[in-house]
Amino acid sequence: MAEFKGIDVSVYNGQINWDAVRASGIDFAMIRAGYGSYSYQKDARFEENYQNAKAAGLPVGAYWYSYASTPADAELEARACLEVIKGKRFEYPIAYDIENRFQTLLGRETIDDMINAFCKTVEARKYYVSLYSYRNFLERYVSEEVRRRYDLWVADIDSEPPRPYGIWQYSFSGEVNGICTRVDLDRTEKDYPTLITSKGFNGYKLTGGTAC
């Protein structure tokens, strides 16, 4: 089975030479779109990273970092994310990044409700969503029902997480040509570009048939 090598980046990775990134063997990038409840919290390099990664020929996805403490907050985060990514096309998922330590105190039911509030709001606009967190958070604070409901992007630098998962973030300290900082490394065996474009998700339109 084919394996695709990826990175995830944000403003903290500085200015990136995306042509060099692609030439180094990276197959995809997950780009931080922003964080919090308002569209003005867009990542300061999101537009630059999106445009330049696409220009280099790399398929991309996006993620939104959560500070929510209620389902209402999470819905606001979803609407902010949708505003920031509006008009763009993504070959990889739109991921909800929920990992903040204070959120572990909210209880599993609240966390489940927050995840559903964000993901269902984004799904309603025909985006393919993913849920990102570190393995311990997912296993301890997210119900099995919700973990099974959404595509998972799992962080675990010690060992491969249990399947099924969509993307595995396996390093926080990778070195990639074109990026001057350490960078998170990811891998997947899922052909997201075919899945997403063929179903008309993430800004793509169906060329024939119907979505299922």
N, C-alpha and C positions, 0 to 999 in steps of 0.2 A: 504494500500500500504506500502511496506517495506521502511524503512528509513535507510540509511547508514551513519555512523558517520565518519568524516575524520578530518585530520589536514593538514596544509601546513607548510613546514619547509625549512630552509636554513642554511648556515654556522652560522648565528647569534643565532641559537638554541643550539649550542655546540654539544658535543658528546651525542648521543641518545641511550638509551637502547631499542631497537626495540622489543625485546621479552616482555618487561614490557609494552610498548605502546600497543601491540596487546592484551595482557592479560587485559588491562584496558577497553577494549571494543571498541577500534578504529578499523574501518573497512577498511580504505584506507588512503593513504598519497599522497599529491602532493608535489613533491620535486623540489626545484629550481635547474635547470641545469646550469644557468649562466645568464649573462647580457651583453648588448652591442653588438658590431659588430664583435667580434673576438672570436675564440674558446678558446684562452688562458684565456678568462674571465669566464671560467667555475667556478661554485661555488666550493669553496675549499673542501667542504664536500659532493659534489654530488656523487662521486663514492662510498664513505663510506655509505652514506645514502641509495643509491640505493641497494647496495649489502646486507646490513644488514636488510633493510626492507623486501626485497624479501626473505631472509633467514628466517625471522620470519614468513613468510607466508602472508604478507600484499600485496594486490594489490596496484600498484602505478601508478601515472602519473607524468608529469614534467611540469615546466613552465620556461619561459625565460623573464627576465625583460628588457623592452625597454627603450633606450635612443634616439631612432630615431627621426629625425626631417624632413626626406624626405622618400618617398617610396623606393628610392635606399638604404637608410640606413636600412630600415626595411627588405629589401631583404637580405642584408648582415647579419642582425641579424638572419634571418631564416637559412641561410647557416651555420652560426656559431653554432646555436642550433642543426641542423642536424648532424654536425660533432661530437658534444659532445655526442649525444644520439645514435649514430650509433652502431649497433650491439646489442642493448638492446631491451627488450620487456616491453611494458607498457599496463596495463589493464584499465587505466584511460587516459584522453586526454593529448595531448601536448598543453599547453596553452600559449597564447601570453599575457603577462602582460603589459598593457599600461595604465599608471596612473600618469606619471610625470607632475608636475604643468606646466612646460614650454610648454608641448605639448598642453595644452588647448588654447594657443595663436596661434596655427598653422591653425586653421579653420577646420570645419567639413569635407570639401572635402579632404584636405590633410590627416587628420586622417583616414578617410575611405580608402584612397588609400594606406596608410601605413599598415593598418590592412589587406587589401586584398593582398598586396605584401608579407607580412609575411605568412599569413594563406594559401594562394594558393601555395606558394613555398613548404611549409611543407606538404600540402595535396597531392601535386604531387608525393611525396615520400611515399604515402599510409599511412599517419598518420591521426588519428582522431584529429582534432584541436578544441580548445576552445578559447574564448576571455574572458580575465579577466580584470575587472576594478571595481571601486566603482560605485555605482548606479548613482550618480549625473553625473559622467563623461560619462557613457554610454548614459544617457538620454539627456544630453546637447550637447555632442561633437561627438557622433556617430549617423549616420543616422539610421532610422528605417529599411531601406533595409539591411544594414550591420548587425544590431542587429538580424534580422530574418535569415540572411544567416548562421550565426555561432552559435554553442553551446555556451551558456553564463555561466560564473562563476562570480557571482555578490557579491561584498562586501557591506553589509549594516548591521551595528550593532544595528540599531534602530528598524527596522521592516523588515518583510519578503518582498523581492522585488516582483514586479508584475511577474506573469507567462506569458510566459514560460521562465524558466531558467533551466540550468543543475545542477549547484552546487551553494549553498548559503554559503558564508563566513559570519558567524554571530557573531564572536567574535575575537578580537585581543589579548585577555588576558586570554586564557584558561589555565587550569592546568591539565596536563596529566602525569600519572606515567611513569617514564623513561626519562622525559625531565625536566631539571633543570630550564629552563626559562619559562616565559609565552609563549603561543603558539597560533597561529590562529586556530580556529575551523570552520569546514565546515560540511554541510549535503547535501545529495541528495536522491531523490527517484528513480533516474535512475540507472538501472542495467548496468553500463558501461562495466564491464568485459564480460558479455554475448554479448552485442552489439559489442564490439571491437573485441573479439576473433572470433565470429561467422562470421564476415565480413572480417577477415584477415587483420585488421589494426594493426599498432603499433608493427611491427615485427612478428606478428603471421601469419601463413599460413592457408589458407582454407583447410579443410579436405574433402570437397566435395561441389559440386555446384559451383556457381560463385558469386562474389561480386555484389551488386546492389547499 
